[in-house]
Amino acid sequence: MSTATFNFEIEQRVAIVTINRSEKRNALNDALVAELNSFFVNPPKDVRAIVLRGQGQHFCAGLDLSEHVNRSPEEVIAHSRGWQRVMNQVQLGGLPVVCVMQGAVVGGGLELAASAHVRVADTSTFFQLPEGQRGIFVGGGGSVRISRIIGVDRMTEMMLTGRKYDAEDGLRLGLAHYCVESGTAFYKAMDLARQIASNAPLSNYMMIQALGRIRDMAPSEGLFTESLCAALTQSTEEAQEGLAAFLEKRPPRVDR
Ligand code: 1HE
């Protein structure tokens, strides 16, 4: 499927979603956010993992600032809630999402990347929250997700000063899980996505749905929930095949 600013294709059960607005550094306007939302609400059947990328030199320059001027408080709340819906759908839609990052991963671009489960940077990547410099605030879930990755203290400093972290800094802070040579992040992301797509789907699903929720629970509820997740995943055919393959010293059957 393809529109002027968004397209996706499927390769070996991996959907490759490309934001295609490089002339505006993949800034997220309302139309693009709506397209992302409809994809992530209803991803193609049989897809087991998603690679999310931005075309050109930059992953995403965040909010389209040209659309943001002259909005009333009510409109900004509605806009922010709309962004949060999309980011939630990326994070909790049920499919693992691998994000390819190059150049600017800025403002709402960092909020989008932080919703993904695996983040691959290349050496050109930089991270910034320039909201303070623009006189605005994060609105796409960054105060919840980015602060949990790097800590509230560091996020506050990042927003106050508008500092840029480079790719190595990002790796150290957890904004990236991998940092590869410039121009190669997509290939690394595809390798990872194919590997993830060959895991048992219910096991992937539980990682995505349960771990974040368990973190937000009291320890005793978290431990019980962990046992329930273990019971659900370990009693499936997929799990039996994965365990048997290990014990029989053979690769698991791939089309599980
Ligand atoms: C844009 C945007 C944008 C570029 N909205 N049009 N985000 C920011 O504050 C980031 C603002 N952008 C930048 O800092 C730079 O553009 C970049 C570092 C990302 C890239 O620099 P560069 O030199 O490659 O490109 P450029 O020349 O600055 O921009 C190229 C074009 O993209 C230009 O348009 P043109 O018509 O003059 O060619 C820019 O205006 C346009 N462009 N970024 C609109 N963001 C839900 S709350 C989330 C809050 C936020 O995300 S705040 C962060 C906003």
Boltz pocket constraint, residues with backbone or C-beta under 6 A from the ligand:
constraints:
  - pocket:
      binder: B
      contacts: [[A, 22], [A, 23], [A, 24], [A, 25], [A, 27], [A, 58], [A, 60], [A, 61], [A, 62], [A, 63], [A, 64], [A, 65], [A, 66], [A, 80], [A, 83], [A, 104], [A, 106], [A, 107], [A, 108], [A, 109], [A, 130], [A, 131], [A, 134], [A, 136], [A, 137], [A, 138], [A, 139], [A, 140]]
      max_distance: 6.0
